[in-house]
Every structure is written in structure tokens, then in C-alpha cells.
Amino acid sequence: MKKGLFRSILLLMFVLMFAFVAGCGNDEADEGSEDGGNANAADLEGVPEGLTDETKKIRVIRKIGGDDHTAQFLAGASGEGQSLGFDVDVFTANGDSARFLDAIAQAIDENVDGLIISHGDDAATLDAIKEAREKGIEVVTFDSIADLEDVDGVTMTSQDDEALATLALDQLVEDFNEEANIVYLWVDGFPPMVRRNNIYTEYLDQYTGLNEVDRFGVAAEDTTVQTQNAVSAMLNAHPEGEIDAIFATWDAFAIGAARAVKEAGRDEIKIYGIDVSNADLQIMQEENSSWAYTAAVDPKLIGAVNMRILAKKLAGEETPDTYDLEASLISQEELQASGEPVNMESLQDLVPGWGETDAFMEDWMQTLKDHNE
């Protein structure tokens, strides 16, 4: 009996001791949690309250795709959003309007906090954006439909398409002393293409020595392949001496054209393009490449700036109705003289300010980035 009683007492003491230790541990954990909460609050000092209560769900939806420019744009938006602590999903419809609109509808149904819409070009896109705004979803668009003046709170961003076309065409006009037979690669229906075409039309009117001998344009998942085939056919139809230059209003066009010119051995033809990517830079740096110049804005930076504008909207801060990103001209001569391969990262060593901007960058954004590291 005594031995049994002794064991019971020991067991009781053990249970009481365990409960005491566990209780102390919980108290310490609670205190630690409170301290941690205060530390987090200190870490996030100055960050708008709406961005600290819960993770914001963002959807980036792009209509066109299948090119490196799209990949860079999506990477820029996603990377910037994640650095701010957002939950970011990206989607490209590869030119399929139905898939594009379905993706927007799904995002609205899921009640995401913010949308970045790229290259929406029709009335259905406008209706979808209106629906999103009616549900309180913040929206930023890039190179999309311009009829958004009546939709409250939407910021429309674009590359400075007029400047892009002007930079490329000014160089073409200078190189050929205002007289050249041109193949024009362009597709209608997209707002940026319309703006670029307006500049091209002005140049044809202004410089009577510019003559368009042929044109082609299609936006599809295999745009580059279709362009290469079309330009190959044009080269067969116009022997040496009949084509001086190709003006490509999209780098997917320029890539296809460069391949066709190289395959045909027609390196007397010079290509003047718009947009840039690693694939573009690689082609421009090839020996005897026909791609002489391209006017561009860093696509990764475009995605990042769009995300910053969206973040400001989520924070309840004022944002502009429109914003154009500054364009630069990149020359083959500079690339080939660099002494080593140039990519999108090292391009900043040749083009002042490339890949950098403090546009819409707020102190509280840097606070969030430091916190999320």
C-alpha cells in the first residue's frame, strides 16, 4: 500500500509540474507573440493600413503571348507584386480572345483585389473592366482599349508608342537620306499598333521618298513563324534592289523578318524594330544581322510599374488616369561594340537609365519589400 501510495504521489507531482511548465511556456509564447506583433508593427511603420491586414490577391492577364516580351512583362509584374507581399497569378491567352475574357471573368468571380489587364482591345474587355470596378476591384491596364474615360479609378498605361515609332523611323529616314523602299510589318486592332501606325502614316506623308512596297501582319501564337514565311515570300517577289528596309512594329515581327532575310542571304536589307527581349538582342548581335535598330521600353520594368500603380490604388492613394513609359533607341553598332554578349540585364551599361525608374515608388513600398525579404 505504501509503495502504491508513493507512486501515486510521484505521478501527481509529475502531472502538476508538467502543467506548470506548459503554462509558463504558453505565457512566454504569448509574450513572444505580443513582442513579435509589436516588432512587425514597427517594421511596417508608414505602410498604409489596407496593405497590412491581409494578403492581397492580384491577377495579371495578358491577351497576346508566345514571345519573350510577354514573359519579361509578366515576370516584372509578378516579381514586383511578390516583393510587396502580394499573392500574384499571371495568365497569357496567346491571342485567344475567348480565353482572355474567361480569365478576366474568373478573376472577377474569385473577387481578387486587383487586376492588371494587358492588350485588351475590344468592347468586351471594356465591359469586363466596368464589371470589375463595380465590384470594387482595382484595375490597371497596359496597351489596352482607350475608351475607359467613363470608368472611374482605372489607370491606362502604355509605352510611349508615338516616341517608339518616331525613334525607329527617324533613324531609318536618316540612314537612307529620306528615300527608301519599305516593307511594313504591322497588325491592326491593338491600341499600341494603332498609335504606331499613325506615326508611320505621318512619315509617309512627310517624306515622299519613302515608298511602301509590301506589308504583312498577324497576331497569333506563332506570329514569328508566320512572319518569317510571309517575308520570305516578299523577298522572292522583290529581288535585290527593290527593298531597302523593313519597319517592324513588334519584335515578334522583327524576329521573323530577321530569320527570313538571313535565310535568303539578303543582308543588304536593314530592319528597324520596336520592343526588345533577350532573344532580340541575341539576333541583333549576330554577325551580318540585318536588325540594325530597335526602339523599346524595358518590358520587365513595364510590369513592375504597373504593379506599383496598382499597389497605390490598393493603398487608397491617388493615381493618374494615364501614364506613358519613356522609350529608348538601341543600336546594333553599340551592341556589337560592347566586347561581350549583351542581355536585358547588362543593357543598362549601354543605354542610360535602362531598367531603372523610381516612378510610383513610395517609401512604404520599400518598407514592405524590406519586410518581405
Number of C-alpha atoms within 10 A of each C-alpha: 6 7 8 9 10 11 12 12 12 12 12 12 12 12 11 12 12 12 12 12 11 12 12 12 12 12 12 12 13 12 12 12 12 12 12 13 12 12 12 13 13 10 14 19 13 13 18 16 12 12 19 15 8 10 13 19 18 28 23 26 24 28 23 21 22 17 17 17 23 21 15 21 22 26 18 21 27 24 18 24 25 16 17 25 21 22 16 19 17 15 17 20 19 19 20 15 17 11 15 23 19 13 21 23 16 11 22 22 11 10 15 20 22 27 26 24 25 26 22 28 19 16 11 13 19 18 12 17 26 19 15 23 18 12 14 15 22 24 26 26 26 25 22 24 21 16 12 18 12 8 15 13 19 23 23 25 23 21 21 21 28 18 21 25 28 18 22 26 20 12 18 25 16 10 12 14 11 16 16 22 19 22 24 20 24 19 17 12 12 16 20 23 18 16 16 21 20 14 18 20 10 10 19 13 11 11 13 11 16 19 15 16 15 16 17 16 18 15 22 16 16 16 20 23 17 20 25 22 15 18 25 20 12 18 17 10 11 13 10 13 10 14 22 20 22 28 27 28 28 25 25 31 29 29 23 22 29 27 22 22 22 15 12 13 12 18 17 15 23 22 27 25 31 27 24 24 22 16 16 22 22 14 18 26 23 14 8 14 20 27 29 21 24 30 25 28 23 26 25 23 22 24 25 24 23 29 28 23 24 27 27 19 20 18 15 13 11 10 16 11 14 15 17 15 19 17 21 22 19 24 20 18 12 14 20 16 10 13 8 10 14 20 16 18 11 13 20 15 11 14 14 10 12 20 17 10 14 8 12 17 15 13 11 15 22 14 16 20 16 13 14 12 8
